[in-house]
Every structure is written in C-alpha cells, then in structure tokens.
Amino acid sequence: MDETLELSESKIKQLQKMPIIETTISRSKDGKYVIHATRIIDIKPVDYWEKVLAKSDA
C-alpha cells in the first residue's frame, strides 16, 4: 500500500503563505535543564509591512 497524496495548486499556495515553525530541544550545559525553543518564521513582502505601518500611523 504505497499511497501518494497529491495537493491541489490552491492548497500548495495556501501552505506557502503559512509561517514556518522550527523547534529545537537541547540540554543545558550543566545538564540540569531541558531547553525547548520554538521559532516562528513569517515571510511577508516589504509592501505588506509598509501598508501595515502606514495604517498604524493614521
């Protein structure tokens, strides 16, 4: 049973707009703690941020 999932073009575009989430888990240098860090990466065009900032100035 080797099934492949094919995504529609609209679904691919939707996924490309979503933020990238990265997570890392490590141990502290002294070994007493577990460090769980999550980064959220959101890529937007400069024009988008210029419009957002222009609206906040109003």
N, CA and C atoms as an extended XYZ file, in Angstrom:
174
Properties=species:S:1:pos:R:3:atomname:S:1:resname:S:1:resid:I:1 pbc="F F F"
N         0.833       -1.195        0.000 N   MET     1
C         0.000        0.000        0.000 CA  MET     1
C         0.869        1.248        0.000 C   MET     1
N         1.224        1.689       -1.162 N   ASP     2
C         2.064        2.871       -1.280 CA  ASP     2
C         1.223        3.985       -1.891 C   ASP     2
N         0.577        4.766       -1.027 N   GLU     3
C        -0.296        5.835       -1.487 CA  GLU     3
C         0.463        7.150       -1.490 C   GLU     3
N         0.276        7.935       -2.534 N   THR     4
C         0.858        9.269       -2.577 CA  THR     4
C        -0.273       10.280       -2.539 C   THR     4
N        -0.037       11.334       -1.806 N   LEU     5
C        -1.030       12.381       -1.660 CA  LEU     5
C        -0.666       13.524       -2.600 C   LEU     5
N        -1.579       13.874       -3.462 N   GLU     6
C        -1.343       14.982       -4.375 CA  GLU     6
C        -2.152       16.176       -3.896 C   GLU     6
N        -1.487       17.309       -3.804 N   LEU     7
C        -2.142       18.526       -3.345 CA  LEU     7
C        -2.547       19.380       -4.532 C   LEU     7
N        -3.665       20.052       -4.379 N   SER     8
C        -4.118       20.955       -5.438 CA  SER     8
C        -3.231       22.202       -5.437 C   SER     8
N        -3.255       22.907       -6.533 N   GLU     9
C        -2.443       24.116       -6.660 CA  GLU     9
C        -2.850       25.163       -5.616 C   GLU     9
N        -4.146       25.276       -5.339 N   SER    10
C        -4.616       26.247       -4.345 CA  SER    10
C        -4.144       25.865       -2.944 C   SER    10
N        -4.091       24.564       -2.643 N   LYS    11
C        -3.615       24.110       -1.337 CA  LYS    11
C        -2.120       24.398       -1.185 C   LYS    11
N        -1.356       24.205       -2.238 N   ILE    12
C         0.081       24.497       -2.207 CA  ILE    12
C         0.297       25.986       -1.942 C   ILE    12
N        -0.467       26.852       -2.605 N   LYS    13
C        -0.348       28.298       -2.386 CA  LYS    13
C        -0.700       28.652       -0.943 C   LYS    13
N        -1.737       27.999       -0.404 N   GLN    14
C        -2.142       28.249        0.974 CA  GLN    14
C        -1.023       27.843        1.940 C   GLN    14
N        -0.414       26.699        1.718 N   LEU    15
C         0.664       26.226        2.589 CA  LEU    15
C         1.897       27.129        2.509 C   LEU    15
N         2.169       27.678        1.323 N   GLN    16
C         3.319       28.555        1.169 CA  GLN    16
C         3.142       29.865        1.934 C   GLN    16
N         1.917       30.271        2.196 N   LYS    17
C         1.651       31.508        2.931 CA  LYS    17
C         1.748       31.317        4.444 C   LYS    17
N         1.731       30.067        4.890 N   MET    18
C         1.755       29.797        6.326 CA  MET    18
C         3.161       29.999        6.896 C   MET    18
N         3.247       30.376        8.162 N   PRO    19
C         4.560       30.542        8.772 CA  PRO    19
C         5.298       29.207        8.900 C   PRO    19
N         6.617       29.300        8.936 N   ILE    20
C         7.459       28.130        9.129 CA  ILE    20
C         7.713       28.006       10.630 C   ILE    20
N         7.492       26.843       11.190 N   ILE    21
C         7.690       26.634       12.620 CA  ILE    21
C         8.838       25.653       12.809 C   ILE    21
N         9.869       26.088       13.540 N   GLU    22
C        11.023       25.241       13.830 CA  GLU    22
C        11.109       25.049       15.338 C   GLU    22
N        11.413       23.860       15.762 N   THR    23
C        11.554       23.602       17.184 CA  THR    23
C        12.849       22.845       17.432 C   THR    23
N        13.527       23.203       18.508 N   THR    24
C        14.748       22.503       18.899 CA  THR    24
C        14.661       22.165       20.380 C   THR    24
N        15.199       21.017       20.719 N   ILE    25
C        15.250       20.593       22.110 CA  ILE    25
C        16.698       20.250       22.419 C   ILE    25
N        17.215       20.833       23.495 N   SER    26
C        18.596       20.572       23.885 CA  SER    26
C        18.698       20.552       25.403 C   SER    26
N        19.862       20.182       25.872 N   ARG    27
C        20.110       20.124       27.308 CA  ARG    27
C        21.030       21.281       27.679 C   ARG    27
N        20.835       21.866       28.855 N   SER    28
C        21.697       22.958       29.300 CA  SER    28
C        23.124       22.438       29.491 C   SER    28
N        24.085       23.368       29.516 N   LYS    29
C        25.495       22.982       29.633 CA  LYS    29
C        25.771       22.167       30.894 C   LYS    29
N        25.081       22.494       31.988 N   ASP    30
C        25.305       21.739       33.230 CA  ASP    30
C        24.459       20.462       33.292 C   ASP    30
N        23.580       20.265       32.309 N   GLY    31
C        22.786       19.047       32.239 CA  GLY    31
C        21.571       19.012       33.146 C   GLY    31
N        21.268       20.106       33.810 N   LYS    32
C        20.154       20.127       34.761 CA  LYS    32
C        18.807       20.458       34.116 C   LYS    32
N        18.840       21.043       32.930 N   TYR    33
C        17.604       21.532       32.326 CA  TYR    33
C        17.489       21.086       30.873 C   TYR    33
N        16.253       20.965       30.432 N   VAL    34
C        15.956       20.739       29.025 CA  VAL    34
C        15.470       22.066       28.464 C   VAL    34
N        16.026       22.470       27.348 N   ILE    35
C        15.658       23.736       26.710 CA  ILE    35
C        14.869       23.419       25.449 C   ILE    35
N        13.629       23.881       25.431 N   HIS    36
C        12.758       23.669       24.276 CA  HIS    36
C        12.489       25.039       23.670 C   HIS    36
N        13.042       25.283       22.483 N   ALA    37
C        12.890       26.577       21.815 CA  ALA    37
C        12.068       26.400       20.544 C   ALA    37
N        11.166       27.353       20.306 N   THR    38
C        10.335       27.341       19.108 CA  THR    38
C        10.503       28.674       18.391 C   THR    38
N        10.801       28.592       17.093 N   ARG    39
C        10.912       29.797       16.260 CA  ARG    39
C         9.787       29.785       15.249 C   ARG    39
N         9.128       30.938       15.098 N   ILE    40
C         8.090       31.092       14.082 CA  ILE    40
C         8.621       32.078       13.050 C   ILE    40
N         8.742       31.620       11.822 N   ILE    41
C         9.287       32.445       10.746 CA  ILE    41
C         8.154       32.776        9.787 C   ILE    41
N         7.880       34.053        9.631 N   ASP    42
C         6.805       34.509        8.758 CA  ASP    42
C         7.418       35.450        7.733 C   ASP    42
N         7.308       35.114        6.465 N   ILE    43
C         7.922       35.900        5.397 CA  ILE    43
C         6.826       36.672        4.672 C   ILE    43
N         6.967       37.994        4.681 N   LYS    44
C         5.997       38.865        4.010 CA  LYS    44
C         6.763       39.861        3.134 C   LYS    44
N         6.160       40.320        2.049 N   PRO    45
C         6.797       41.336        1.211 CA  PRO    45
C         6.906       42.673        1.958 C   PRO    45
N         7.881       43.465        1.591 N   VAL    46
C         8.082       44.773        2.218 CA  VAL    46
C         6.836       45.641        2.043 C   VAL    46
N         6.195       45.554        0.884 N   ASP    47
C         4.985       46.346        0.634 CA  ASP    47
C         3.919       46.078        1.691 C   ASP    47
N         3.791       44.826        2.097 N   TYR    48
C         2.816       44.461        3.121 CA  TYR    48
C         3.090       45.225        4.409 C   TYR    48
N         4.353       45.195        4.873 N   TRP    49
C         4.699       45.855        6.138 CA  TRP    49
C         4.583       47.370        6.029 C   TRP    49
N         4.894       47.922        4.864 N   GLU    50
C         4.737       49.371        4.684 CA  GLU    50
C         3.274       49.772        4.837 C   GLU    50
N         2.361       48.961        4.290 N   LYS    51
C         0.929       49.254        4.421 CA  LYS    51
C         0.471       49.114        5.872 C   LYS    51
N         0.963       48.089        6.569 N   VAL    52
C         0.593       47.881        7.965 CA  VAL    52
C         1.069       49.063        8.804 C   VAL    52
N         2.302       49.479        8.602 N   LEU    53
C         2.848       50.603        9.372 CA  LEU    53
C         2.170       51.919        9.024 C   LEU    53
N         1.788       52.101        7.776 N   ALA    54
C         1.088       53.324        7.369 CA  ALA    54
C        -0.268       53.411        8.064 C   ALA    54
N        -0.954       52.290        8.214 N   LYS    55
C        -2.254       52.284        8.877 CA  LYS    55
C        -2.109       52.560       10.372 C   LYS    55
N        -0.991       52.140       10.973 N   SER    56
C        -0.804       52.367       12.406 CA  SER    56
C        -0.475       53.823       12.698 C   SER    56
N         0.059       54.542       11.709 N   ASP    57
C         0.371       55.956       11.876 CA  ASP    57
C        -0.871       56.833       11.787 C   ASP    57
N        -1.918       56.318       11.179 N   ALA    58
C        -3.140       57.105       10.956 CA  ALA    58
C        -3.894       57.350       12.235 C   ALA    58
